[in-house]
Amino acid sequence: IDLFRSGNMLIYLFNSLFVGIVVTAGNILFCFICGYAFARYRFIGKNVWFYSVIFVLMIPAHIIIIPLYLLVHKIGIYDTYWALVLPFLVNPIGIFLIKQYIETLPVSMEEAARIDGAGELTILFKIMMPLCRPVLAVLTIQAFMTNWNSLIFPLILTNSEAVRTLPVGLALYQGHQAIDWPHLMAGSSIAVIPILVLFIIFQRQIVSG
């Protein structure tokens, strides 16, 4: 109770939930579309594009901090929700996981749907997406946890209380001379709750995935 009375914890909590949900939804949509394209379609430069996705996985995320900071400033979205959402809407590991999973599914179901007159979007979202629930559940909790726990990027890409996320808000309780342990522990306990709820909801899909 004192934690919510003494600071902007509700704002931090809302910002983290908002950013986490939007980024997770973006990852599910865009990674699924990209993964399906890599798994099922033939196009020029397919292998080059896919190897570029694998290459991105080999690069530590912190290497792009300075270029991302400069880019966010240049396009005018610094210290906004856009800065916390746009750079993270697609996750290379999500594309890789979904491509590998779709390749294990039989193509005959899609061919049967095409014979029955189903369009590509119908096949994509009404046939393939439900079949990919296990891997999408894994992607959901991975994307949400990554963004929920993210500290360095929100710290660098924001500067005001209005758009700070929960990890940044909790970091403020650690001063140069002392650490406010009671509030830090209370805030950390609250921060764990959404992850636990997410795992409880998706635990069957996560285990099967």
Order of alpha helices (4+ residues) and beta strands (2+ residues): alpha-alpha-alpha-alpha-alpha-alpha-alpha-alpha-alpha-alpha-alpha
